Amino acid sequence: MKVLITGTAGFIGMHLAERLLERGDEVVGLDNINDYYEVGLKMARLEKTGIKKSKIHPGRIIGSEKYPNYKFVQLDLEDKDALMALFKSEEFDMVINLAAQAGVRYSLTNPDAYIQANIVGFIHVLEACRHHNIKHLVYASSSSVYGSNVKMPFSTSDSVDHPVSLYAASKKSNELMAHTYSHLFGLPTTGLRFFTVYGTWGRPDMALFLFTKAIKENKPIDVFNFGEMKRDFTYIDDIIEGVIRVVDNPPVPNPDLDLSLSDPSKSKAPYKVYNIGNSAPVKLMDFIEAIENALGKKAVKNLMEIQPGDVPATHADTQPLETELGYKPNTSVEYGVNRFIEWYNNYYH
């Protein structure tokens, strides 16, 4: 396949690009390399895939010095004309859209960034796919769409009508927009609700990165909701395997579906949504303990109230992923945290 991956300077994007390249796919990576977090880490991820920083220039397609079947372009999804031109010249088979403005708390103070990147950018991706015969669009959604839901585990058959952050609202919007294009234009689309992804080359704004850095520097860590949080932490390798399974299995129309069943994850159109999570929520204090054990050092905890936009717990129901695609994430937090600490110590010397 020839695949476009947006967000390849990002955490998940870099790992996914490597996996597809190693199995022989032709990949074009795209990223705007914004400064939401340290640009140096994004550049290091690109360097890892053979994209030299000195050759990067906005709008210029450059080749990898590591993978002969990999090219990269610095481009913003909000630039519709440039995106359309890229689709026309490269003739992709599949598109995996991971580019987005991430973060729940950041959306409280910078809402415009989410509208531009996650709404405007995504409609440009949909339009480009529609007009260029794309066989399958896979896009990142989020467990955040479950919002104030209290029934556990979170199932794709549940209603997701009560988001508690603009980030979550933008991701639900992506799912609705994708369904519209699947219905109107027959574009096969699959949304992936990722659950608290962590691992090597991770994001500096995520808990594992923040806690590790603070503990190593003898600084206190902020523990929200007084530690009474649970998260379905999902290791990056499990996320990538789930994405691969989905990419290789585009949804097909289901004209005989009984819509009276009111299951929002099902449609007569070629449209699907999956949870990708570990299905084993971990107490935040246990997660911190795993970090402490890996570092051989105790944390100083600053216990705080829950922040606006946060939810007390997440828990993925992955039964559809298991039944339909034969896959269930299962990496333990202890293993994943140790791998991250090894990477962190090596990367920051």
Secondary structure per residue as TSV (DSSP state, phi and psi in degrees):
chain	resnum	aa	ss	phi	psi
A	1	M	-	360.0	153.8
A	2	K	E	-106.8	119.3
A	3	V	E	-122.0	134.4
A	4	L	E	-95.7	126.9
A	5	I	E	-116.4	117.9
A	6	T	E	-89.3	143.2
A	7	G	-	86.3	34.9
A	8	T	T	-82.4	-2.9
A	9	A	T	-89.9	0.1
A	10	G	S	-91.4	174.8
A	11	F	H	-61.3	-59.9
A	12	I	H	-71.3	-39.3
A	13	G	H	-58.8	-42.8
A	14	M	H	-63.4	-46.9
A	15	H	H	-62.7	-40.4
A	16	L	H	-67.9	-41.6
A	17	A	H	-58.6	-45.8
A	18	E	H	-60.6	-43.1
A	19	R	H	-63.4	-44.8
A	20	L	H	-67.2	-39.5
A	21	L	H	-64.8	-40.7
A	22	E	H	-68.1	-23.4
A	23	R	T	-93.4	-1.3
A	24	G	T	107.2	2.2
A	25	D	-	-73.0	156.5
A	26	E	E	-93.6	129.1
A	27	V	E	-127.2	136.5
A	28	V	E	-114.0	123.9
A	29	G	E	-99.1	147.2
A	30	L	E	-137.8	139.0
A	31	D	E	-162.4	145.8
A	32	N	-	-90.5	-6.5
A	33	I	-	51.7	54.8
A	34	N	-	-78.0	175.2
A	35	D	S	-105.7	32.5
A	36	Y	S	-57.9	-38.5
A	37	Y	S	-138.2	180.0
A	38	E	-	-50.7	121.3
A	39	V	H	-65.6	-30.2
A	40	G	H	-58.3	-37.7
A	41	L	H	-68.5	-40.2
A	42	K	H	-62.8	-42.8
A	43	M	H	-64.2	-37.2
A	44	A	H	-65.3	-37.9
A	45	R	H	-63.0	-42.9
A	46	L	H	-63.6	-41.9
A	47	E	H	-59.6	-36.6
A	48	K	H	-61.7	-29.9
A	49	T	T	-96.4	13.1
A	50	G	T	87.1	12.7
A	51	I	-	-96.1	111.8
A	52	K	-	-80.1	130.5
A	53	K	G	-55.8	-39.1
A	54	S	G	-65.9	-19.2
A	55	K	G	-97.8	-8.6
A	56	I	-	-74.5	129.1
A	57	H	-	-147.0	133.8
A	58	P	T	-49.8	127.0
A	59	G	T	86.2	-8.8
A	60	R	-	-96.2	126.7
A	61	I	E	-84.0	124.2
A	62	I	E	-123.8	153.3
A	63	G	E	-92.7	153.0
A	64	S	-	-79.4	143.4
A	65	E	S	-90.3	-0.3
A	66	K	S	-110.7	-41.8
A	67	Y	-	-117.1	114.6
A	68	P	T	-64.3	-19.8
A	69	N	T	-102.0	26.6
A	70	Y	E	-128.9	131.8
A	71	K	E	-130.0	157.0
A	72	F	E	-137.0	146.1
A	73	V	E	-138.5	133.2
A	74	Q	E	-83.6	113.9
A	75	L	-	-155.1	145.6
A	76	D	-	-100.2	131.2
A	77	L	T	-62.6	-18.5
A	78	E	T	-73.7	-14.7
A	79	D	-	-87.7	86.8
A	80	K	H	-63.3	-42.5
A	81	D	H	-61.6	-44.5
A	82	A	H	-66.3	-37.5
A	83	L	H	-66.4	-43.8
A	84	M	H	-60.7	-41.2
A	85	A	H	-64.0	-38.5
A	86	L	H	-63.8	-45.8
A	87	F	H	-60.9	-41.5
A	88	K	H	-65.9	-41.4
A	89	S	H	-78.3	-31.5
A	90	E	H	-95.5	-22.8
A	91	E	-	53.3	65.0
A	92	F	-	-71.1	151.4
A	93	D	S	-90.2	-44.5
A	94	M	E	-129.7	154.0
A	95	V	E	-130.7	132.6
A	96	I	E	-121.1	109.5
A	97	N	E	-96.8	104.1
A	98	L	-	-109.8	-12.7
A	99	A	-	-67.3	131.0
A	100	A	-	-170.9	161.0
A	101	Q	-	-82.1	114.6
A	102	A	-	-93.4	170.9
A	103	G	-	97.3	129.9
A	104	V	S	-80.0	-49.2
A	105	R	T	-68.0	-34.8
A	106	Y	H	-62.3	-28.4
A	107	S	H	-70.7	-16.7
A	108	L	H	-71.8	-28.4
A	109	T	H	-113.6	-14.7
A	110	N	-	-133.1	59.0
A	111	P	H	-61.7	-34.3
A	112	D	H	-60.5	-32.7
A	113	A	H	-62.3	-33.0
A	114	Y	H	-76.7	-35.9
A	115	I	I	-66.8	-45.1
A	116	Q	I	-67.9	-49.9
A	117	A	I	-76.6	-45.8
A	118	N	I	-90.6	-23.1
A	119	I	I	-105.2	-58.7
A	120	V	I	-64.2	-46.5
A	121	G	H	-60.4	-39.5
A	122	F	H	-71.1	-36.8
A	123	I	H	-66.0	-32.1
A	124	H	H	-66.6	-38.0
A	125	V	H	-63.4	-45.9
A	126	L	H	-60.2	-43.4
A	127	E	H	-64.7	-41.2
A	128	A	H	-64.4	-41.4
A	129	C	H	-63.9	-43.3
A	130	R	H	-58.9	-42.0
A	131	H	H	-90.2	-1.2
A	132	H	T	-129.8	28.2
A	133	N	T	56.3	43.7
A	134	I	-	-74.0	132.7
A	135	K	S	-81.1	-21.9
A	136	H	E	-165.5	125.6
A	137	L	E	-107.2	118.4
A	138	V	E	-108.3	133.8
A	139	Y	E	-139.1	151.2
A	140	A	E	-80.8	121.1
A	141	S	E	-103.7	-149.3
A	142	S	E	-161.5	151.7
A	143	S	G	-64.7	-15.4
A	144	S	G	-61.9	-20.8
A	145	V	G	-63.4	-21.1
A	146	Y	G	-71.6	-17.5
A	147	G	T	50.1	-122.8
A	148	S	T	-88.4	14.3
A	149	N	-	-56.6	140.6
A	150	V	-	-115.8	-14.4
A	151	K	S	-71.8	127.8
A	152	M	S	-117.9	146.9
A	153	P	S	-74.0	162.8
A	154	F	B	-69.5	126.5
A	155	S	-	-116.0	146.5
A	156	T	T	-65.8	-13.4
A	157	S	T	-84.4	-6.7
A	158	D	S	-78.0	153.1
A	159	S	-	-68.7	143.2
A	160	V	-	-128.0	56.9
A	161	D	-	-99.5	6.5
A	162	H	-	-132.3	66.3
A	163	P	-	-65.6	151.7
A	164	V	S	-117.8	12.5
A	165	S	S	-151.2	156.3
A	166	L	H	-65.7	-32.8
A	167	Y	H	-57.6	-47.9
A	168	A	H	-62.1	-41.7
A	169	A	H	-62.7	-37.3
A	170	S	H	-68.1	-34.3
A	171	K	H	-74.0	-38.5
A	172	K	H	-63.6	-38.8
A	173	S	H	-57.9	-40.6
A	174	N	H	-58.1	-42.5
A	175	E	H	-64.3	-41.5
A	176	L	H	-66.8	-41.5
A	177	M	H	-64.1	-43.1
A	178	A	H	-61.9	-43.4
A	179	H	H	-61.0	-39.6
A	180	T	H	-58.8	-43.2
A	181	Y	H	-72.3	-33.7
A	182	S	H	-64.1	-41.4
A	183	H	H	-71.1	-47.1
A	184	L	H	-78.1	-37.6
A	185	F	H	-119.8	2.2
A	186	G	-	69.2	21.6
A	187	L	-	-78.4	116.2
A	188	P	-	-66.9	122.6
A	189	T	E	-130.9	143.2
A	190	T	E	-134.8	124.2
A	191	G	E	-97.6	141.4
A	192	L	E	-119.3	114.2
A	193	R	E	-87.8	96.7
A	194	F	E	-77.2	141.3
A	195	F	-	-111.3	111.8
A	196	T	S	32.5	75.5
A	197	V	E	-77.8	136.3
A	198	Y	E	-145.0	163.8
A	199	G	-	145.4	-171.2
A	200	T	T	-60.0	143.1
A	201	W	T	65.3	26.3
A	202	G	-	-71.2	179.1
A	203	R	-	-84.1	135.8
A	204	P	T	-68.6	-13.6
A	205	D	T	-91.7	-0.1
A	206	M	S	-91.8	158.4
A	207	A	H	-56.4	-45.7
A	208	L	H	-59.3	-43.9
A	209	F	H	-66.6	-47.8
A	210	L	H	-62.3	-43.9
A	211	F	H	-66.2	-45.3
A	212	T	H	-59.9	-47.2
A	213	K	H	-61.1	-46.4
A	214	A	H	-65.1	-45.3
A	215	I	H	-62.4	-43.0
A	216	K	H	-64.3	-30.0
A	217	E	T	-95.3	11.3
A	218	N	T	59.8	36.1
A	219	K	-	-111.0	151.4
A	220	P	-	-69.6	153.8
A	221	I	E	-107.9	143.0
A	222	D	E	-84.4	119.2
A	223	V	E	-113.1	105.6
A	224	F	G	-81.7	158.8
A	225	N	G	56.0	29.6
A	226	F	G	55.2	29.8
A	227	G	G	85.2	-4.1
A	228	E	-	-85.7	58.7
A	229	M	-	-125.0	149.6
A	230	K	E	-129.7	138.7
A	231	R	E	-134.1	143.1
A	232	D	-	-88.1	74.4
A	233	F	-	-62.8	129.4
A	234	T	E	-126.3	121.7
A	235	Y	E	-70.8	146.5
A	236	I	H	-56.8	-39.1
A	237	D	H	-62.9	-35.7
A	238	D	H	-68.4	-39.2
A	239	I	H	-61.0	-46.4
A	240	I	H	-63.8	-42.0
A	241	E	H	-62.2	-40.8
A	242	G	H	-62.7	-42.5
A	243	V	H	-62.1	-43.3
A	244	I	H	-60.3	-45.5
A	245	R	H	-58.4	-41.2
A	246	V	H	-69.2	-45.6
A	247	V	H	-55.8	-40.4
A	248	D	T	-79.5	-1.8
A	249	N	S	-133.4	75.2
A	250	P	-	-62.2	144.4
A	251	P	-	-69.3	153.8
A	252	V	-	-121.5	157.8
A	253	P	-	-60.7	149.2
A	254	N	-	-130.1	73.0
A	255	P	T	-64.3	-20.0
A	256	D	T	-92.0	4.1
A	257	L	-	-61.8	136.1
A	258	D	-	-86.9	102.5
A	259	L	G	-70.0	-11.9
A	260	S	G	-69.5	-11.6
A	261	L	G	-72.0	-18.1
A	262	S	-	56.1	43.6
A	263	D	-	-100.6	108.0
A	264	P	T	-65.5	-13.0
A	265	S	T	-85.6	-7.2
A	266	K	-	-114.8	151.1
A	267	S	-	-155.8	157.1
A	268	K	S	-73.1	-21.8
A	269	A	S	-79.8	164.3
A	270	P	S	-75.5	79.3
A	271	Y	E	-143.3	135.4
A	272	K	E	-144.1	155.8
A	273	V	E	-135.6	133.7
A	274	Y	E	-126.8	146.6
A	275	N	E	-83.4	138.8
A	276	I	E	-125.5	101.8
A	277	G	-	-149.0	169.8
A	278	N	-	-81.1	-11.5
A	279	S	S	57.1	31.1
A	280	A	-	-149.6	79.3
A	281	P	-	-57.4	141.3
A	282	V	E	-118.2	134.5
A	283	K	E	-63.3	140.5
A	284	L	H	-57.4	-39.2
A	285	M	H	-65.3	-33.6
A	286	D	H	-70.7	-35.9
A	287	F	H	-63.8	-43.6
A	288	I	H	-62.9	-39.7
A	289	E	H	-62.7	-37.1
A	290	A	H	-64.1	-36.9
A	291	I	H	-67.7	-44.8
A	292	E	H	-58.8	-43.1
A	293	N	H	-64.7	-40.0
A	294	A	H	-68.4	-33.9
A	295	L	H	-87.6	-18.6
A	296	G	T	67.6	35.5
A	297	K	-	-155.0	137.7
A	298	K	-	-84.3	149.7
A	299	A	-	-93.2	146.7
A	300	V	-	-94.0	117.2
A	301	K	E	-100.4	128.3
A	302	N	E	-103.6	96.3
A	303	L	E	-75.6	129.4
A	304	M	-	-135.9	163.4
A	305	E	-	-68.1	158.9
A	306	I	-	-63.7	143.4
A	307	Q	-	-89.4	151.2
A	308	P	T	-56.0	136.0
A	309	G	T	94.0	-17.1
A	310	D	-	-84.3	157.1
A	311	V	-	-121.6	150.2
A	312	P	S	-66.9	-31.4
A	313	A	B	-152.9	152.5
A	314	T	-	-134.9	146.6
A	315	H	-	-157.4	116.9
A	316	A	B	-88.1	130.9
A	317	D	-	-91.1	110.8
A	318	T	-	-107.0	18.8
A	319	Q	H	-55.7	-44.8
A	320	P	H	-59.2	-38.5
A	321	L	H	-63.2	-41.5
A	322	E	H	-68.7	-45.8
A	323	T	H	-70.9	-44.8
A	324	E	H	-87.9	-31.7
A	325	L	H	-120.8	0.0
A	326	G	-	66.4	34.9
A	327	Y	-	-138.8	138.6
A	328	K	-	-139.2	117.3
A	329	P	-	-59.0	145.2
A	330	N	-	-153.9	15.9
A	331	T	-	-71.2	131.3
A	332	S	-	-73.5	152.1
A	333	V	H	-62.4	-38.4
A	334	E	H	-59.8	-45.9
A	335	Y	H	-63.9	-48.1
A	336	G	H	-63.1	-42.6
A	337	V	H	-65.1	-41.6
A	338	N	H	-61.9	-41.2
A	339	R	H	-62.5	-41.5
A	340	F	H	-63.7	-45.6
A	341	I	H	-61.4	-40.5
A	342	E	H	-59.8	-45.9
A	343	W	H	-63.4	-46.1
A	344	Y	H	-58.9	-46.7
A	345	N	H	-63.3	-36.2
A	346	N	H	-72.8	-43.5
A	347	Y	H	-66.4	-41.6
A	348	Y	T	-98.3	13.6
A	349	H	-	53.2	360.0
